[in-house]
Amino acid sequence: MRKSFSLFIFVMALGGAVGAQTNGLPVLELSPNDRVLVLAPHPDDEVIGCGGVIQQALARKLPVRVVFLTYGDNNEWSFLVYRKHFVLFPSAVRRMGEMRHDEAVAAARVLGVQPRQLFFLGYPDFGTLKIWQQHWDERPSFRSMLTRVRQVPYPTAFRPGAPYKAEEILRDLTRVLQTFRPTKVFVSHPADTNPDHRALYLFTQVALWNLEKKLQPEVYPYLVHYPRWPLPRGNKPTLPLLPPNALTNSIAWRVAPLTPEQLQRKKVALKAHATQLQSARTYLETFLRANELFGNFPVVHMTGTERYALRTMDQTRAQEPPFLPEELTEWERARFVDIEWRYARVENQDLVLAIHLSRPLAREVEVSLYVFGYRTDYPFAQMPKLHLQIGATGSALYDQARKLPRNTARVERDADDIIIRIPLQTLGQPHRLLMSARTHIAEIPLDWAAWRVLELP
């Protein structure tokens, strides 16, 4: 009797500790039949986002695979490289990629993952979102900014020599999914500010759609880069990792609580990524928290002509001043424009999208809207990939690099709101849509609206 009572007290205490860590969010559960696939944009993201989950899966003797989209050879802050005009020899950049590959292998060993369980695809760091946007089908392969090549240059890669083309990335992810057949997929988040993180999510989403008759794993995106998050910065192992204010209510979040032993091993694995800790130690150590965090936007199922709200910003975030990236000059800060989704609907065979701007566009500022259609009965590579550029006085619509006839898309302005109408026929009469929007000055990014998925009737 005393033994049973003691066990009861222990379980209740453990439940209270987990509840304190999770802040009331549901806990991610691994089942005995799970097969866990972790998709990382760069070496170190696997530890930051999923180092604890990887340990938990291995402790249960579950099959685990880790796939890296890039070798991290441009570094995740290549925007600074672009702005400061650093000059590096391509061979030195590739050696950096090889070094980050070796760091990832070392970090994996700390977590208990063997080299045979790792796959490095080798696509261009800081280039995969551009490949997603403009390098499908008959378009030429992408040329990497620093390595100066158009194909995977690493002999240790999953498929050395693979062209820097969107369908090649899709092919490799599809092959991994078909071969490993995961039940749970952990992937970077569609609201992440890093372009490679967004790209990996998008390619993964399309690959899973293509395979949905064969496998339907649960998908758990993890967030790494987001304004004013996580706070406070630094190694705070007793604090929970909670969602950003702006995404708290729009996403069904789950948490994976970590034991002190799992957290310590995650810390040691993160130290293996020495090149990254040298430049961003405080930020990276912010993810050494009491739990890991996962969640995705809900799919918007459009069944009629009514408006479907896409707004994600809650009242707390709306009252905060706009986030101004520190890399911006004073001149650029003065022209900063915040952007967010309003709603979507289908009307008279048109897709109608509404976005809100924090202020009118200055002459130098543009809005870029991306809308990609998907059909279950047509190759995605051949579907339209629309990019609508909206300036202070006019607009232009492109299908990748091909400019479409004037007025194919209609743009209406009402104070700080912009309403866009695009014929569904121009989108290829899609069954699903992937779409996002951003503000920018030439190639300098200002703000963005997260990628969202719409299901059409």
C-alpha positions in Angstrom: 0.0 0.0 0.0 2.8 2.4 1.0 4.6 1.5 -2.3 1.6 2.2 -4.4 1.0 5.5 -2.6 4.7 6.5 -3.2 4.4 5.7 -6.9 1.2 7.8 -7.0 3.0 10.8 -5.4 5.9 10.4 -7.9 3.7 10.3 -10.9 1.8 13.4 -9.7 5.0 15.3 -9.1 6.3 14.3 -12.5 3.1 15.4 -14.1 3.3 18.8 -12.4 6.9 19.3 -13.5 6.0 18.5 -17.1 3.0 20.8 -16.9 5.3 23.6 -15.7 7.6 23.0 -18.7 4.9 22.9 -21.3 2.8 25.9 -20.1 -0.3 23.9 -20.8 0.5 22.9 -24.4 -0.1 19.3 -25.4 2.9 17.0 -25.4 4.3 15.4 -28.5 4.1 11.6 -28.1 6.2 9.0 -29.9 4.6 5.6 -30.5 6.4 2.2 -30.6 5.8 1.9 -34.4 7.1 5.4 -35.3 9.8 6.0 -37.9 11.3 9.5 -37.3 12.6 11.7 -40.1 14.3 15.0 -39.3 14.8 17.4 -42.2 17.3 20.2 -41.5 18.0 23.2 -43.8 21.6 23.5 -42.5 24.0 21.6 -40.2 23.1 22.7 -36.6 19.3 23.0 -37.2 18.9 19.3 -36.4 20.3 19.9 -32.9 18.6 23.3 -32.4 15.1 22.1 -33.3 15.1 18.4 -32.7 18.1 17.3 -30.6 15.9 16.2 -27.8 13.3 14.4 -30.0 16.2 12.5 -31.7 17.4 11.2 -28.4 13.9 10.2 -27.3 13.3 8.3 -30.5 16.7 6.5 -30.2 16.0 5.6 -26.6 12.8 3.9 -27.8 14.9 2.1 -30.4 12.9 3.8 -33.2 14.3 4.1 -36.8 15.7 7.6 -37.2 17.1 9.4 -40.3 18.4 13.0 -40.6 18.6 14.8 -43.9 20.4 18.1 -44.5 19.2 20.3 -47.4 22.5 22.2 -47.6 26.1 22.0 -46.4 25.7 25.5 -44.8 28.6 26.8 -47.0 27.3 30.3 -47.4 26.4 30.6 -43.7 22.8 31.3 -42.7 23.4 35.1 -42.5 24.6 35.4 -46.2 22.6 38.6 -46.3 25.4 40.2 -44.4 27.9 38.8 -46.9 25.8 40.4 -49.6 25.7 43.7 -47.9 29.4 43.9 -46.8 30.7 42.6 -50.1 33.0 40.0 -48.6 35.2 38.3 -51.2 35.9 34.6 -50.8 37.4 32.0 -53.1 34.8 29.3 -54.1 37.2 26.6 -53.0 37.4 28.1 -49.5 33.6 28.3 -49.4 33.3 24.6 -50.3 35.9 23.8 -47.6 33.6 25.5 -45.1 30.8 23.3 -46.3 32.9 20.2 -45.8 33.8 21.5 -42.3 30.1 21.9 -41.4 29.4 18.4 -42.8 32.0 17.0 -40.4 30.6 19.0 -37.5 27.1 17.6 -38.2 28.5 14.0 -38.2 30.2 14.7 -34.8 27.1 16.2 -33.4 25.0 13.2 -34.6 27.4 10.8 -32.8 26.8 12.7 -29.5 23.1 12.3 -30.0 23.5 8.6 -30.8 23.0 8.9 -34.6 25.4 7.0 -36.8 26.8 8.4 -40.1 24.8 5.9 -42.2 21.7 7.5 -40.8 22.6 10.9 -42.2 22.0 12.3 -45.7 23.5 15.5 -47.1 21.7 16.7 -50.2 24.2 19.5 -50.9 22.0 22.2 -52.5 23.1 25.8 -52.3 23.0 27.5 -48.9 21.0 30.8 -49.2 19.8 29.7 -52.7 17.1 27.1 -52.2 14.2 29.6 -51.9 15.3 31.2 -55.2 15.4 27.8 -56.8 11.8 27.2 -55.5 10.7 30.5 -57.0 12.4 30.5 -60.3 14.2 27.3 -61.4 11.6 24.8 -62.4 11.1 22.8 -65.6 12.8 24.5 -68.5 14.4 27.2 -66.5 18.3 26.9 -66.1 19.9 25.7 -63.0 20.7 28.1 -60.2 24.3 29.5 -59.8 25.4 29.6 -56.2 26.5 33.1 -54.9 29.7 32.0 -53.3 30.6 28.5 -54.5 30.0 29.7 -58.1 28.6 26.3 -59.2 25.3 25.0 -60.7 25.4 21.5 -59.3 26.1 19.7 -56.0 29.9 19.9 -55.7 30.4 17.5 -52.7 31.5 13.9 -53.2 30.0 13.0 -49.8 26.5 14.2 -50.9 23.4 12.1 -51.4 23.7 12.6 -55.2 26.9 14.4 -56.3 26.5 16.5 -59.5 22.7 16.9 -59.1 21.8 20.2 -60.9 20.6 23.1 -58.8 17.0 22.7 -60.0 13.8 22.6 -58.1 12.6 19.3 -59.5 16.0 17.8 -58.4 15.5 18.8 -54.8 11.9 17.4 -55.0 13.3 14.2 -56.5 15.8 13.7 -53.7 13.3 14.4 -50.9 10.8 12.0 -52.6 13.4 9.3 -52.8 14.2 9.6 -49.1 10.5 9.6 -48.1 9.7 6.6 -50.3 12.7 4.6 -49.0 12.4 5.4 -45.3 8.6 5.7 -45.1 8.5 7.9 -42.0 5.5 8.1 -39.7 6.7 11.5 -38.2 8.5 14.2 -40.2 10.2 17.1 -38.4 10.9 20.0 -40.8 11.6 23.7 -40.7 8.7 26.1 -40.3 6.9 28.1 -43.0 7.0 31.2 -40.8 10.7 31.0 -40.4 12.5 34.1 -41.6 15.5 32.2 -43.1 14.8 31.5 -46.8 16.3 28.0 -46.8 14.1 27.1 -43.9 11.0 28.2 -45.8 12.2 26.4 -48.9 12.7 23.0 -47.2 9.2 23.2 -45.8 7.7 23.9 -49.2 9.6 21.2 -51.1 8.7 18.7 -48.3 5.0 19.7 -48.6 4.9 19.1 -52.3 6.8 15.8 -52.0 4.3 14.6 -49.4 1.4 15.6 -51.6 2.9 13.6 -54.5 3.2 10.6 -52.2 -0.1 10.9 -50.2 -1.6 7.7 -51.6 1.4 5.8 -50.3 2.2 7.4 -47.0 0.7 10.1 -44.8 3.1 10.9 -42.0 2.4 13.5 -39.3 4.4 16.7 -40.0 5.9 18.7 -37.1 7.5 22.0 -38.2 10.0 23.6 -35.8 10.8 27.3 -35.7 14.4 28.7 -35.5 14.4 32.2 -36.8 11.7 34.7 -35.9 11.7 38.4 -34.8 12.0 39.0 -31.1 12.0 35.3 -30.3 12.9 33.4 -28.3 13.4 35.7 -25.3 15.3 36.1 -23.1 18.5 35.2 -25.1 21.2 32.9 -23.8 21.4 29.5 -22.0 18.3 29.4 -19.7 17.8 25.6 -19.3 15.0 25.9 -16.7 12.8 28.1 -18.9 10.3 26.7 -21.4 10.5 27.4 -25.1 7.1 29.0 -25.9 5.6 30.2 -29.2 6.1 33.8 -30.5 3.3 36.1 -29.5 2.2 36.6 -33.1 1.8 32.8 -33.7 0.4 31.7 -30.3 -3.3 31.4 -31.3 -2.9 30.6 -35.0 -1.0 27.4 -34.7 -1.7 24.2 -32.7 1.6 23.9 -30.9 3.0 20.8 -29.2 6.0 20.5 -27.0 8.6 17.8 -26.3 9.8 18.1 -22.7 13.5 17.2 -22.2 15.0 15.5 -19.2 18.2 17.2 -17.7 20.2 14.4 -19.3 18.7 15.0 -22.7 19.3 18.7 -22.4 22.9 18.2 -21.4 23.6 15.9 -24.4 21.9 18.4 -26.7 24.2 21.1 -25.3 27.3 18.9 -26.0 26.0 18.2 -29.6 25.5 21.9 -30.2 29.1 22.5 -29.2 30.2 20.2 -32.0 28.9 22.9 -34.4 31.9 25.0 -33.4 31.9 27.3 -36.5 28.4 28.4 -35.7 28.9 28.9 -32.0 31.8 31.3 -32.7 29.5 33.8 -34.4 26.1 33.2 -32.8 26.7 31.5 -29.4 24.1 33.5 -27.4 21.4 33.0 -30.0 22.0 29.2 -30.5 22.2 28.6 -26.7 18.7 30.1 -26.4 17.4 26.8 -27.7 18.8 24.9 -24.8 15.5 25.1 -23.0 13.3 22.7 -21.0 11.4 21.6 -24.1 11.3 21.6 -27.9 8.5 23.2 -29.8 6.5 22.1 -32.9 3.5 23.3 -34.8 2.0 24.1 -38.2 -0.6 26.5 -39.6 -3.9 24.8 -40.3 -4.8 24.2 -43.9 -7.5 26.6 -45.1 -10.3 24.6 -46.6 -12.2 26.9 -49.0 -15.7 25.4 -49.6 -17.6 28.4 -50.7 -17.3 32.1 -51.7 -17.1 33.5 -48.2 -13.9 35.2 -46.9 -11.4 32.9 -45.1 -9.3 34.8 -42.6 -5.6 34.3 -42.9 -4.5 36.8 -40.3 -2.1 35.4 -37.7 -1.1 38.4 -35.7 -2.7 38.6 -32.3 -3.5 41.8 -30.4 -0.3 41.7 -28.4 1.9 41.6 -31.4 -0.2 44.2 -33.2 0.5 46.7 -30.4 4.3 46.2 -30.7 6.4 48.4 -32.9 7.4 46.8 -36.2 10.5 44.6 -36.1 13.3 46.4 -38.0 16.2 44.1 -38.9 19.4 45.6 -37.5 21.1 45.1 -40.9 19.0 47.8 -42.4 20.4 51.3 -43.0 18.7 54.4 -41.6 17.5 55.2 -45.1 15.9 51.7 -45.5 14.4 51.8 -42.0 12.6 55.0 -43.0 10.9 53.1 -45.8 10.1 49.9 -43.9 6.7 48.5 -44.6 5.1 45.7 -42.4 2.9 43.2 -44.3 0.3 40.6 -43.2 -2.4 38.5 -44.7 -6.1 39.6 -44.4 -8.2 37.0 -46.2 -8.7 34.7 -49.2 -11.8 33.7 -51.2 -12.9 32.4 -54.5 -15.2 34.6 -56.5 -16.3 34.1 -60.2 -13.4 31.7 -60.9 -10.9 34.2 -59.5 -8.7 33.8 -56.4 -9.1 36.9 -54.3 -6.4 37.7 -51.8 -6.2 40.6 -49.4 -3.0 41.9 -47.7 -2.5 44.7 -45.3 0.4 47.1 -45.3 1.5 49.2 -42.3 1.9 52.3 -44.6 1.7 53.2 -48.3 4.6 52.0 -50.4 7.5 54.4 -51.0 8.7 54.7 -54.5 11.6 52.3 -53.9 9.6 49.6 -52.0 7.8 46.7 -53.6 5.4 43.9 -52.6 6.1 40.5 -54.0 3.3 38.0 -53.9 4.0 34.3 -54.7 1.1 31.9 -55.6 1.9 28.4 -56.7 -0.9 26.0 -57.7 -0.9 22.2 -57.2 -3.0 19.5 -58.9 -3.1 15.9 -58.1 -3.2 15.0 -61.8 -0.5 17.2 -63.2 3.3 17.4 -62.7 4.0 20.2 -60.2 7.2 21.3 -62.1 4.9 22.3 -65.0 2.3 24.1 -63.0 2.4 28.0 -63.1 4.6 29.6 -60.5 3.2 33.1 -60.2 5.1 36.1 -58.9 3.2 39.4 -58.7 5.3 42.5 -58.2 3.4 45.5 -56.9 5.1 48.9 -56.7 3.9 52.4 -55.6 2.4 53.1 -59.0 1.9 49.8 -60.9 2.3 46.0 -61.0 3.6 43.2 -63.2 2.9 39.4 -63.1 5.4 36.7 -63.9 5.3 33.0 -64.3 8.9 32.3 -63.0 10.8 34.6 -65.4 8.1 34.9 -68.1 6.1 38.1 -68.0 2.4 37.6 -68.4 0.0 39.9 -70.3 -0.9 43.1 -68.7 -4.0 43.0 -66.5 -3.9 39.2 -66.1 -4.0 39.9 -62.4 -6.0 42.8 -61.1 -4.7 44.9 -58.2 -7.1 47.1 -56.2 -5.8 49.5 -53.5 -7.8 50.8 -50.6 -5.8 52.9 -48.2 -3.2 50.4 -46.7 -5.0 47.3 -48.0 -4.3 45.6 -51.4 -6.7 43.2 -53.0 -5.5 41.0 -55.7 -7.6 39.0 -58.2 -6.0 36.2 -60.1 -8.0 33.9 -62.5 -7.8 30.3 -61.4 -7.2 29.4 -65.0 -3.9 31.4 -64.9 -2.9 29.3 -61.8 -3.6 26.1 -63.7 -7.0 25.3 -62.1 -5.3 24.1 -58.9 -6.6 21.8 -56.2 -4.3 23.4 -53.7 -2.3 26.6 -53.3 1.0 27.6 -51.6 1.3 31.3 -51.2 3.4 34.0 -49.5 4.1 37.7 -49.7 6.9 40.0 -48.7 8.1 43.7 -48.9 11.5 44.6 -50.1 13.8 47.2 -51.6 15.4 45.6 -54.6 17.0 42.5 -53.1 17.0 43.9 -49.5 14.2 42.1 -47.5 12.0 44.1 -45.2 9.0 42.0 -44.0 7.1 38.9 -45.0 3.8 37.0 -44.6 4.2 33.3 -43.8 3.6 30.7 -46.4 0.1 29.3 -46.2 -1.7 26.3 -47.7 -5.2 26.6 -49.2 -7.4 23.7 -50.3 -9.8 24.7 -53.1 -13.3 23.3 -53.7 
